Amino acid sequence: MAERSSRVIDLETAAGLVRDGDTLGLSGFVLMHEPLALIRALIRRGVKDLTVVSLGGGVGLDMLVGAGCVRKVVTTYFALQHYAPIAPMYRRAMARKELTFWECDFQHWHCAMKAAGWNMPYLLTKQGVGTDLPLYNKDLKLVEVNGEQWIAVPPIPIDVAFLHASQADPYGNVIYNGSVLGERIIARATRRAIVCSCEELIPNKQINKEPRVVTLAGLVAADYVVHIPYGAHPEEGQGYYMHDSEHVKEYVAAAEATRTGQDPGAFQRYLERYVYGPATHEAYLEAIGGPAKLLKLKQSML
């Protein structure tokens, strides 16, 4: 039997899989396991005109918007919890009419992903019937079937998915040791490449021991794996570290200063310090506080 080929690649190679104009799927929800290391690498490449699909946008998606990489956002919620009731760079881009927002509720988002994964022309839902959603989102069509009103939700196929998980083996089998949010249906909706960064790279025999806890495998295994501990920072890596409240506050302060015009260069300086400046992920971890900060974040999970 031929030996399987490893799917492990480095951060910059992974970022190079995304092209201008692609539809990019992101894992996570608000301040939980967005693939921030992959996002920072993508910003460094200067990719443009992305449509980004996320269950709930957080620091990572907001950073992509602020860096000028995004033209359209498909999400149900876009805020940074109590740190920012509306994500600041998203708020700025919408006010300046630089961004298109695909207005939807959770059910519409899930229907769009499932329709893409199942190769369906649309899925029907009762969610939103009797509301103004079809007025604000022309893709959500009000239809009548057997005398009943439904909303027809079209598919949104994804070109490349960037996911961040707890563990993966070299062959793309992936485990989440916490909440699984939209990751599985994002993977099913992906056409070209599923890329998964992970906190731990584990041997395949560990996957075989507990197959019931494997989240992505088989037809929806990751096509590429990037081993990148603390790859969700400053967000939470479930079971590994809490979100970095001090860093999130620093991010929001810089973004808000630019949004309000109080300090127009603040967000760019943030990018220079934490995105463009560090030559490697290890250098980034030093820039955010090094081993002392990482230990503090890990201990906060206890």
N, C-alpha and C positions, 0 to 999 in steps of 0.2 A: 504494500500500500504506500502510495506517495505521501511524503510528509507535508502537512499543511503549511502554507506560507504565513509568516507573521504579518499582521496588519498594523504594526506599531510604526508611527511616523513622528517627526518632530513638529514643533509648534508652527514654524514658518511654512513648512510644506503644507500643513493642514490649511493655513490661511490662504495659500495659493490656489486652493480648490474652488474658491468663490470668485465669480467673475462679475464685472459691472453689469447691473441690470438684473441680477439673479433674485429669486425669492429664497430668503434665508429663514429657516426655522430655528428658534432658540428655546432651550430648555429653561426650566425654573419658573418662579412666580415671585415678582417684586424683589424681596431681599433674600431669596433662596436659590441656590445653585444655578444661576446663570453662568454660562461659560466665559467668565471674564478674561482669562488668559488668552483664549482664542479671539475674543472680541478686540483686545488690545493689539494683537498681532494683525488682525484685519484692518484696524485703523491705520497702523503703520504702513500697510500696503496701499492705502489711499483708494480703496474700492468705493465706487459711486453708484447711485441710483438703485439701491437695494429696496425690495419689498421685504419687510421683516415681519414674521409671524411669531407671536409670543402669547402664551396664555395670559400673562400679566407682566407688563414691562417694569424693569427695575433700573438699577444703576447702569447695567451693561447696555441695555437698549437705549437709555437716555444718552449715554456716552457716544454711542454710534450716531445718534441723531445730531448731537452737538458737534461731532467731528465732520459732519457733512456727508455721511455715507448713505443716508436713507432718504428715499423719496415717498415711501408709503408704509404705514404701520397698520397691521392687523392684530388687534388685541382687545381684550375685554376690560382692561384696567391698566392705568399707567400712572403710577404714583410711587412714592418712597415712604409709605406708611406715615408716621407722625413727623418724619424728617422733612417731607415736602408733600402737601396734599395733592399737588399735580407735579409730575416730573418736570424740573425747570427748563431743560433744553428742549424738551418736547413742547412745553408751553410757549417758549420763545419761537420755535419753528412754526407752530400753528398760527401764532399771532402775525408772523411775517409772511404767511401763506407760502412757506417753503416745503410744506409737508401735506400729504393726503392721509386722512384717517378713515379706515374702514369700520364704521360704527357697527357694533354688534354686542350681543349679550353672550353669556357662556354657552348657551345652547346653540346659537348660530355658529360660534367659533368651532364647537365640537362637530357640528354637522358639516361645516366646510372641510374640516380635516378628514372626517370619515368618508365623505363623498370622494375626496381625492384618493384616499387609501383604497376605496372599493371601486374606483373607476366609474363612478355614477355621475350622470349629468346634473343631478341635484338631489338633496334630501328634503323631506317635508317636516315641518315642526309647527306646533301651535304657538310656540313662544313668539311674542311680539305681535300677534294678531290683535287688532284694536288699538295699537300704539302708533306713534309717528315714525317708528324705525324705518319702514319702507320708504318714507319721504326723504329721510336723511341718507339712507344707503340704498341707492337705486339697484344694487345687485340682489337685494332681498325682495323677491317678487311675491305679491299677494295673489294667490291663485284659489280657485274653487274646485273642489273634488267631491263629487256625490253630494252637492249642496252644502258642503262645509268649507269654511275658509281656512287656508293654510299659508304658511310662508315657505316658499321654495328657496333653499340656500344652495348656491353653486359651489363646486369644488374649488379649493385653492391649492394646487399642487406646489410642492416645495422642491427646489433644485438641490439645495444643500442644507442639511440639518447640523447645527452645532449643539451638542448636548454635553452636560457635565454630570458625572455619576460618581458613585462611591468606589466601585471596583470594576475592572474589566480584565479579561484574559487577552493574550496576544492575538486571538482569533475573532475578536469582536463580540464575545458574549459579555453582557453587562448586568451588573447588580446595583440596585439602589437600596441602601440600608435605611432609608427614611421614606418620606412621602413620594409616591410616583404621581406626577401632575399630568401634564400633557405630553410627556416624553414618548410614550408608546404610540400614540396616534400621530404625533409629528413624524416619527420614524416611518410609520406605514404610509404617510402621505409624501414621502421623499422619493424623488425620481433618480437623482444622480449620485449623491454621496451622503451617507450618515457618518458624521465624525463625532467621536465621543472622547472627551478628555476625562481623566479619572484621577481620584486621589491615590488609589493603589492599583498596581498592575499585579494580578495574581495568576498562579499557574492554572492551566486548564483542569487539572485533577481536582482543584478546589470547586470549580464550577460543577463537575460531575458528581461531587459529593452531595450538593444541595441544589439539584436542578429546579426545584419548586420556587426558589427565591430569585431565579434569574429573570430579569425584566426584559431584556432584548436578546434574542437568539434566533437562529434559523434564518428565515427570510427577512427578518428585521434586525439581524445582528448589525453591529457597527461595521462599516466598510473600512474605517480607519480608527485607530486608537492612539491617543496622545497621553502619556503618563505625565501628569503635571500636578503634584501636591499643592494644595492651596490655590487651585485653579479657579475657584469661585470668588476669591477675595476681591473686594471687601464684603461680599455677601456670605451667607451661611453655607458651609459644606456640611450637610446633615450628618450628624454622628461624629464629625471630625473637629469642627470649630464653629463658633457663633459668628454672626456678622460683626464687622468691626465698626462699632458705633462712632468712634472718633473719626475714622476715615470717611464714613458716610457723611458726617457733619462737614468735614473738610470739602468733600466733593460738592455737597449742596451749597455751601457758602460760596465756592468759586463759581458754580453755575448760576446761582441767583445774582451774584454781583455782576456777571456779564448780562444776564437777562434784563435786569433793571437799569443797566447803563451806569451803575455806581462805579464799576471797575470793568470796562469792556474787555480788558486783556486777561482777566482772572481765570477764565476757563481754559484759554490757550496755555497759560502758565501751568495749570494743573496737568494738561496733556503733556507738556514738555517735561514735567517732573516725573510723571508716573507712566507715560505711554511711550513717548518718543525717546526719552532720556535713557532708561535702563536698556542695556544691550541684550540682556537675557532675563528669563523669569526669575532666576536667582537674584539678579541685580534688583529687580522690582521688589522682591521680598525684603531685601536689605533697605531699599528706599522707604518702605512702609513701616520699618521699625525693627527688622531683623528677628533673630531667635527669641528675644524677650517678648516682642509683640505676638509672635506666632504661638509661643507657650501660653501667653495670657488668653488668647482666643481659644486655644485647645482646652485649657482648664475651665473656661467658662461654660463648657458643655457638661461638666461633671455635676 
